[in-house]
Amino acid sequence: RVVFSDSDRRILRDYYRVDYRALPPGLARQGKLPPGHAKRYRVNQPLPPEADWRYLPYNVERQLTRLPDGYVRVIVGADVAIMNVRTRIIVDLIEDIHD
């Protein structure tokens, strides 16, 4: 089974953590979608063709557990997912990583 390890989850949460108290007023909410407007992705479902995704930064990816061939970690909206490259099925998901 291909999943995020506890260590992977900790590394990703630490990397994407934002201290909103340190931001100037008004900036803390910038870029946040209102509840219900964000697209939700689900485990065991394919990533839609129109979904905008990107790879994790190299400096983060190299700290994480190695994935089996055919799987990649991707950022989709505010989530980080492990996706099967051939089928585009999401096999594990950390939601609202930018939260």
C-alpha positions as CSV (number, residue, x, y, z in Angstrom):
1,R,0.0,0.0,0.0
2,V,1.4,3.4,-1.0
3,V,0.7,6.0,1.7
4,F,2.2,9.0,3.4
5,S,4.3,7.9,6.4
6,D,3.9,9.7,9.7
7,S,7.3,11.2,9.1
8,D,6.3,12.4,5.6
9,R,3.2,14.0,7.0
10,R,5.2,15.8,9.7
11,I,7.8,17.1,7.1
12,L,5.1,18.3,4.8
13,R,3.1,20.0,7.5
14,D,6.2,21.7,8.8
15,Y,7.3,22.9,5.4
16,Y,3.9,24.3,4.5
17,R,3.1,25.8,7.9
18,V,2.4,29.5,7.8
19,D,2.4,31.6,10.9
20,Y,-0.6,33.9,10.1
21,R,0.1,36.0,13.2
22,A,3.3,37.2,11.6
23,L,1.6,38.4,8.4
24,P,0.3,42.0,8.0
25,P,-3.4,42.5,8.5
26,G,-5.5,41.4,5.6
27,L,-2.7,39.3,4.1
28,A,-3.5,36.3,6.3
29,R,-6.8,35.7,4.3
30,Q,-5.4,36.4,0.9
31,G,-5.6,33.5,-1.5
32,K,-8.0,31.6,0.7
33,L,-11.2,30.4,-1.0
34,P,-14.5,30.7,0.8
35,P,-15.8,27.4,2.4
36,G,-17.4,25.2,-0.3
37,H,-15.6,26.8,-3.2
38,A,-12.4,24.7,-3.1
39,K,-12.4,21.6,-5.3
40,R,-12.2,18.4,-3.2
41,Y,-10.3,15.4,-4.4
42,R,-10.8,11.9,-3.0
43,V,-8.6,8.9,-2.4
44,N,-9.2,6.0,-4.9
45,Q,-10.6,8.5,-7.5
46,P,-8.7,9.7,-10.5
47,L,-7.5,13.3,-10.7
48,P,-9.7,15.1,-13.3
49,P,-7.9,16.0,-16.5
50,E,-8.6,19.7,-15.9
51,A,-7.1,19.6,-12.4
52,D,-4.1,22.0,-12.0
53,W,-1.3,20.1,-10.3
54,R,2.5,20.4,-9.8
55,Y,5.3,18.4,-8.4
56,L,6.5,19.0,-4.8
57,P,9.7,21.2,-4.6
58,Y,12.8,19.1,-4.9
59,N,14.2,20.2,-1.5
60,V,11.0,18.8,0.1
61,E,10.7,15.6,-2.0
62,R,14.2,14.5,-1.2
63,Q,13.4,14.5,2.5
64,L,10.5,12.1,2.1
65,T,10.2,8.4,1.9
66,R,11.0,7.0,-1.6
67,L,7.9,6.0,-3.5
68,P,7.6,2.9,-5.7
69,D,8.0,3.4,-9.4
70,G,4.8,4.7,-11.0
71,Y,3.8,7.0,-8.2
72,V,4.5,10.7,-7.6
73,R,3.6,13.3,-4.9
74,V,1.8,16.3,-6.3
75,I,0.3,19.5,-5.0
76,V,-3.3,20.0,-6.1
77,G,-4.9,23.2,-4.8
78,A,-4.3,23.2,-1.1
79,D,-3.8,19.4,-0.9
80,V,-0.8,17.1,-1.3
81,A,-1.5,13.8,-3.0
82,I,0.2,10.6,-4.0
83,M,-0.9,9.8,-7.5
84,N,-0.5,6.8,-9.7
85,V,1.1,8.2,-12.9
86,R,-0.5,5.8,-15.3
87,T,-4.1,5.9,-13.9
88,R,-4.0,9.3,-12.3
89,I,-5.8,7.8,-9.3
90,I,-5.0,9.4,-5.9
91,V,-3.9,6.7,-3.5
92,D,-3.3,9.0,-0.5
93,L,-4.1,12.6,0.3
94,I,-3.3,15.3,2.9
95,E,-6.0,17.8,2.7
96,D,-5.6,21.6,3.4
97,I,-1.8,21.4,3.8
98,H,-1.7,25.2,3.4
99,D,-4.2,25.6,6.2
